[in-house]
Amino acid sequence: MLGYKLNGEQMPSKYAAITATGYQVQSERTMNFGPYNLKEFEIKILNCAMGISGEAGELTDYLKKVIFHGHKADTQKIAEEIGDLCWYLSAMCSLLGITFGSVLEGNIEKLKRRYPNGFDPEASQRRDDLPEGEE
């Protein structure tokens, strides 16, 4: 059974089967923040923030090696690092009591307001979507 197209390539339906909220629900079973003496919420949210930063660093370092050191790009490796980022983002959403899907939807709505006709460098510089004096 065919799923959807990504960058012009037909993807199997197994890739289209999971929603952001479904991912969040399934990934919660592996979220173990352990007992700490610090305030529980603070340590958990810090763990997520540090995880996001660490995984973004791993992805950046890998891309540095591909772009500047001549390593061959491995799409599967990149996808795994993106997946690790998603895990920490999903965990943070769970801690905040929001769905990963609602965050994604909110981001798309923000982008539609900012770039109603698609990305435009002038609109990016002008930022009509922000209150006056804010950048």
N, C-alpha and C positions, 0 to 999 in steps of 0.2 A: 504494500500500500504506500502511495506517495504522500509526502507531507507538505512541505512548502519550499519555496526557493530562497536561497541565501546567496547573495552575490552571483545570481544567475545559475547557481547549481542546485539541482533538485535534492532536497534533504529527506531522509526517511521520516516517517510519521513519528517514530519514537522520540525525535528531537523536538517535535512540536507538542508532545503530549503533556508536558509539565508546565504549570503556570508558576509565576513568581510566588504566589501564596502557597501553592502546592509544594514548591521547593522549600519554602520556609518551614512548613509543617513537618516535612520529612527530615529536614536538617536539624530540627530541634532535638531529635533523639540523640544526637552526638554532641550536644552542647553541655559540657561539664566545666563549670567555673570553680568548683571546689570550695572548701571552707577557708575563710580568711578573717583576720581580725579587723580589717578595715570595714567600713560600711559596705554591706553586700552589693548594693546597686553600683556604688562608685567603683569597686574593684572589677565588677563584671563589665561595666561600660569601658573602663580603662583597658581591660583585656581585649575587648573588641577593637578599640581604637588602635592599640598597639599591633594587633593582628592585621588590621587593614593596612597600616603603615608598613609593616614587615612584608606582607604579600605584595604590595605595590612596589616595594624595593626589589623584591625578587624578580618581578616582571620587568621592571626597568633595567635591572642588571642583565637579565637574559637578552633583552632587546639591544642593549649596549654592545653585547658580544656579537650579536647578529649584524648590527649596523656598522660598528667600528672595528671589530676584530675579525670579520670575515667568516663567522660561524654560519652554518646552514640553518635557516629558519625551520623550526619544527612547529607546525600549527597545533599539534596535539599538546606539546609542552606549553605553548601560549594559552591554549584553552584550559589546561589544568591550573595554571596560575590565575586565570580569570575566575575559574571555579572556586579557588581558595579565597579570592577576594569576595565573591558572592556569599560564601559561607559566613564570613565575619560581618558583612553588611546585613545579612539575614538575621544573624544572632543579635546585632544591635537593634534591629527593628523589633525583634521579639522582646528584648529588654524594655524597649520604649512603649510596648503595647500597640504597635502599628504594624500593618502588613507591608511586606516587601513590595507587593503589587501596588498598594496605594502610593508608595514612594515613587515607583516608576511612572504611574499615571500622573502624579503631581508634577514630575519633572517634564513629561511631555506637554502638559498644559502650560507650564512656564515657558518652554521653548516655543510653543505656538504663539504665545503673547509677545515674546521677544522677537521672533522671526516669523511673522504671519505668512510670508511668501517664501520661506526657506532661508537658509543662512545668507547673510548679506554683511560684508565687512563694514560698510557705513553704519548699518543698524547696530553692529557690535560696538562700534566706537561711540555712537550717539546714545545708546541705551535708553530709549524712550520708555521702557518698561519700569524704570526706577524712579522714585520720587526725586524731585529736583535737588541737586547738591549731593546725592548719594552715588557711589560707584561700586 
